[in-house]
Amino acid sequence: MHSLIEQERAYGAHNYEPLPVVLTRGKGVYVWDDSGKQYIDMMSAYSAVSHGHCHPELVGALTDQAQTLAMVSRAFYTDKLGLFLKKICELTGQDKALPMNTGAEAVETALKAARKWAYTVKKVPKDAAEIIVCDGNFHGRTITIVSMSAEPQYRAGFEPLTPGFKQIPYGDVDALEKAITPNTAAFLVEPIQGEAGIIVPPKGYLKQCADLCRKHNVLLICDEIQTGIGRTGRLLACEHDGVKPDGVVLGKALGGGLLPVSVFLTCKEVMNVFTPGDHGSTFGGNPLAATVGLAALKVLVEENMIAHAEKMGDYMLTELKKIKSPLIEEVRGKGLLIGLSINPRYYSARDICLRLMKEGVLSKETHSTVVRFAPPLLINKEQIDFVLKALNRVLTQAYEEIKTT
Ligand SMILES: *Cc1c(COP(=O)(O)O)cnc(C)c1O
């Protein structure tokens, strides 16, 4: 085995199963391995690299700020945090933002805000607040967040779990109505479930959820860590349904592919439940992260990446649907968040990813059956055609092999 892979495996925890490729360099939609082979990155670090690898303007903003002032903690004000918070509030139409680093921390922030709002504003009895989540959800990996998960592997061995969560089927408005009680604080939902395998709910689902939540004084909180920042052809995926949620969680691409930057956004009434000392993060909102987050938003808008993602996503989805292969069960997605589900009778999604890798296309399976296509948003038509041709070759070859055995 490759010595660098061996080293990682020898000294690292075995909590991931990477494809056997050692990447050393990236630029735009491309990455290169240690032998110099070029690949199109159809993974973008689980959508964290929407702006493309090492975007020059973002790298410039990062390096300038790193040489000026990188980190002071929230013990002091800086000349950068306010700019970033204002920009993200204006773009999303929310009143206030609380900065964290990783997605999971911002989700935890949303959960804390929802619970405290339930007790102090909605007057839910002590310790009784409930948060409704969906089957198949992915919101991160902390113990509280895996307590909300329906995925046995995410929870097993990490008990005791945090109480106070209720799971309902995804895409089912009636189930939400039935699950709401006077103690319900919030409904936390992904507009499209990414890790579950790019699951797109029925049209209008989010709108109906929003109406129900309003009727029952329940906060609708959208986890847009993966779907947000242009990924689906809108700044936020909930815009497809014309919904303005009560809370939004962003992360991943907000860091411009350079740093972990996340936020929880909400209205004044909810955010004002936090008082000094309630909640915090040493690194959250540091000037380096605020600078990169602000630049990531500016570049996204100035380079028109959102409309481009919609156009390229439509093109890729249409072309993928034209591929006739018995190995494909379904193609689904929105914008540049696309899942290709592979018939498990023949191959695992990982088998297909390994074959694509040889063709210069990097992706990764989600669960065992779905190949994810979520490239940097600046991918162009020629690059998509390259991927489609590679995929066609892989599927044809793989099918030939079954027929001959
Ligand atoms: C990736 C992801 C998270 C967790 O983000 P981390 O930065 O890995 O903690 C939460 N929610 C969704 C929808 C995600 O895709």
The ligand as an SDF file (V2000), in Angstrom:
LIG
                    3D

 15 15  0  0  0  0  0  0  0  0999 V2000
  -22.1550   18.5370    7.1720 C   0  0  0  0  0  0  0  0  0  0  0  0
  -23.4540   18.8180    7.8100 C   0  0  0  0  0  0  0  0  0  0  0  0
  -23.5440   19.1250    9.1710 C   0  0  0  0  0  0  0  0  0  0  0  0
  -22.3530   19.0800   10.1080 C   0  0  0  0  0  0  0  0  0  0  0  0
  -21.3530   19.9750    9.7860 O   0  0  0  0  0  0  0  0  0  0  0  0
  -19.8750   19.7800   10.4320 P   0  0  0  0  0  0  0  0  0  0  0  0
  -19.1310   20.9940    9.9760 O   0  0  0  0  0  0  0  0  0  0  0  0
  -19.3380   18.5050    9.8680 O   0  0  0  0  0  0  0  0  0  0  0  0
  -20.0450   19.7100   11.9000 O   0  0  0  0  0  0  0  0  0  0  0  0
  -24.7880   19.4420    9.6800 C   0  0  0  0  0  0  0  0  0  0  0  0
  -25.8810   19.4530    8.9040 N   0  0  0  0  0  0  0  0  0  0  0  0
  -25.8290   19.1520    7.5790 C   0  0  0  0  0  0  0  0  0  0  0  0
  -27.0900   19.2090    6.7660 C   0  0  0  0  0  0  0  0  0  0  0  0
  -24.6260   18.8050    6.9920 C   0  0  0  0  0  0  0  0  0  0  0  0
  -24.5850   18.4710    5.6980 O   0  0  0  0  0  0  0  0  0  0  0  0
  1  2  1  0
  2  3  1  0
  2 14  2  0
  3  4  1  0
  3 10  2  0
  4  5  1  0
  5  6  1  0
  6  7  2  0
  6  8  1  0
  6  9  1  0
 10 11  1  0
 11 12  2  0
 12 13  1  0
 12 14  1  0
 14 15  1  0
M  END
$$$$
